[in-house]
Amino acid sequence: MSVIGYARVSTGEQTTETQVHALKEVYNVDKWCTDEAVSGATKGKDRKGLGALLSYVREGDKVVVYSIDRLGRDTIDVLTTVEELREKGVAILSMREGFDLSTDHGKLMLTMLVSLAELERKNIKARQMAGIERAKAEGKALGRKKQIDDSEVVRWRRSNSASIKQTAEHFGISPASVKRACSTIQLGN
């Protein structure tokens, strides 16, 4: 019987170190599977680390996670992953929530908690969109500050009879930025 630890973080600025450290304090983990910079909304089967875990586990193994939401944020996907592990005879332990997800009571708790996590993810997205709409209504500039002057790009391209590629290389920008600059100036914006 092996104990397999699974940790996941959503962004490149985060690391799995905190989760791994916390799990090591409680469990003697034999193998680690991790996913870094992978959203919980990404299906479990499409995550490299979770896919490796699902291929590796055998009957009698235990999978330990820091919290249920590390398995994912989509209720059906998390339940599918847990059911696949249960069918293999694998116990799933969530440290933060403190229960075995492979039992009937654990599955009930899992269903409720994952549903709440999915609801929170939707609420975060709704708040984000509301903030963007408010900022637009207030006339605030959104996105990254423009690095180039569109009219300068167009002027240089025309005066040098340059291709999009040559213009992009000259300014150190992408060809898409050159095309965008040219279409903006042609539209009279």
C-alpha positions in Angstrom: 0.0 0.0 0.0 1.3 3.4 -1.0 0.4 6.9 0.0 0.3 9.3 -2.9 0.2 13.0 -2.4 -1.5 15.3 -4.9 -1.1 19.1 -5.0 -2.3 21.7 -7.5 -2.0 25.4 -7.9 -3.8 27.6 -10.4 -1.2 30.2 -11.4 2.4 30.4 -12.3 3.0 32.8 -9.4 2.0 30.0 -6.9 3.8 26.9 -5.9 2.7 23.6 -4.5 5.3 23.8 -1.7 2.8 24.9 1.0 0.5 22.0 0.3 3.3 19.5 0.1 4.8 20.7 3.4 1.4 20.5 5.2 0.8 17.0 3.9 4.3 15.9 4.8 3.6 17.0 8.4 0.7 14.5 8.6 1.3 11.7 6.1 4.3 9.7 5.1 3.9 10.2 1.3 5.6 7.6 -1.0 4.9 9.4 -4.3 4.0 13.0 -5.3 1.9 14.0 -8.2 1.5 17.8 -8.8 0.0 20.2 -11.2 1.3 23.8 -11.3 -0.4 26.7 -13.1 -3.4 24.5 -13.9 -6.9 25.8 -13.2 -9.2 23.7 -11.1 -11.8 24.2 -13.9 -9.5 22.1 -16.2 -10.9 18.5 -16.3 -8.9 16.1 -14.1 -8.1 13.8 -17.1 -6.5 16.7 -18.9 -4.1 17.5 -16.0 -0.7 15.9 -16.4 -0.2 15.3 -12.6 -3.6 14.0 -11.8 -3.5 11.8 -14.9 -0.2 10.3 -13.7 -1.8 9.7 -10.3 -4.8 8.0 -11.8 -2.5 5.7 -13.8 -0.2 4.9 -10.8 -2.6 4.1 -8.0 -3.5 0.5 -7.1 -6.0 -1.1 -4.8 -5.2 -0.4 -1.2 -3.4 2.9 -1.9 -4.3 6.2 -0.2 -4.4 9.5 -2.0 -4.0 12.5 0.2 -4.8 16.1 -0.8 -4.5 19.3 1.2 -8.2 20.2 0.4 -11.0 19.0 -1.9 -10.7 22.0 -4.2 -7.2 20.8 -5.2 -8.9 18.0 -7.1 -10.9 20.5 -9.0 -13.7 23.1 -9.0 -16.2 21.4 -11.2 -18.6 19.2 -9.1 -19.1 16.5 -11.7 -15.4 16.3 -12.6 -14.3 15.9 -9.0 -17.0 13.3 -8.3 -15.9 11.4 -11.4 -12.3 11.4 -10.3 -13.2 10.3 -6.8 -15.5 7.5 -8.1 -12.7 6.3 -10.4 -10.4 6.1 -7.4 -13.0 4.4 -5.3 -13.6 1.8 -8.1 -9.9 1.0 -7.9 -10.1 0.5 -4.2 -8.2 3.7 -3.4 -8.9 5.8 -0.3 -9.0 9.5 -0.7 -8.2 11.7 2.3 -8.6 15.4 2.5 -6.5 17.0 5.2 -8.2 20.3 5.6 -11.7 18.9 5.6 -10.6 16.0 7.7 -12.5 13.1 6.2 -12.1 10.1 3.9 -13.7 10.9 0.6 -13.9 7.3 -0.4 -16.6 6.5 2.2 -20.3 7.1 1.7 -20.3 9.9 4.3 -17.2 11.4 2.8 -18.8 11.3 -0.7 -21.8 13.1 0.7 -19.6 15.8 2.3 -17.5 15.9 -0.9 -20.6 16.6 -3.0 -21.7 19.5 -0.9 -18.2 21.0 -0.5 -17.3 20.8 -4.2 -20.7 22.3 -5.1 -19.9 25.2 -2.8 -16.4 25.6 -4.4 -18.0 25.6 -7.9 -20.5 28.2 -6.8 -17.7 30.4 -5.3 -15.8 30.1 -8.6 -18.9 31.3 -10.5 -19.4 34.1 -7.9 -15.8 35.3 -8.3 -16.2 35.4 -12.1 -19.5 37.3 -11.8 -17.8 39.9 -9.4 -14.9 40.2 -11.8 -17.2 40.8 -14.8 -19.2 43.4 -12.7 -15.9 45.2 -11.9 -14.9 45.3 -15.5 -18.3 46.6 -16.6 -18.1 49.3 -13.9 -14.6 50.3 -14.9 -15.7 50.5 -18.6 -18.7 52.7 -17.6 -16.4 55.0 -15.6 -14.2 55.3 -18.7 -11.2 53.6 -17.1 -8.6 52.1 -19.4 -8.5 48.3 -19.1 -5.7 45.9 -19.8 -2.0 46.5 -20.1 -0.8 50.0 -21.0 -0.1 50.3 -24.8 3.6 49.9 -25.5 3.6 51.4 -29.0 2.2 54.4 -30.8 0.0 53.1 -33.6 0.5 56.1 -35.8 4.3 55.8 -35.5 4.2 52.2 -36.5 2.0 52.9 -39.5 4.0 56.0 -40.5 7.3 54.0 -40.4 5.8 51.0 -42.3 4.5 53.3 -45.1 7.7 55.4 -45.4 9.9 52.3 -45.6 7.5 50.2 -47.7 8.0 47.5 -45.0 6.2 44.3 -44.6 4.3 43.5 -41.4 7.2 41.2 -40.4 9.8 43.8 -41.0 7.8 46.4 -39.1 7.3 44.0 -36.2 11.1 43.3 -36.0 11.9 47.0 -36.2 9.7 47.9 -33.3 10.2 44.6 -31.3 6.5 43.8 -31.3 4.4 41.0 -32.7 3.0 40.9 -36.2 -0.5 41.0 -34.7 0.4 44.3 -33.0 1.4 45.7 -36.3 -1.8 44.5 -38.0 -3.8 46.0 -35.1 -2.0 49.3 -35.4 -2.6 49.4 -39.2 -6.3 48.6 -38.9 -6.8 51.1 -36.1 -5.2 54.0 -38.1 -7.1 52.9 -41.3 -10.4 53.0 -39.3 -9.6 56.5 -38.2 -9.5 55.7 -34.5 
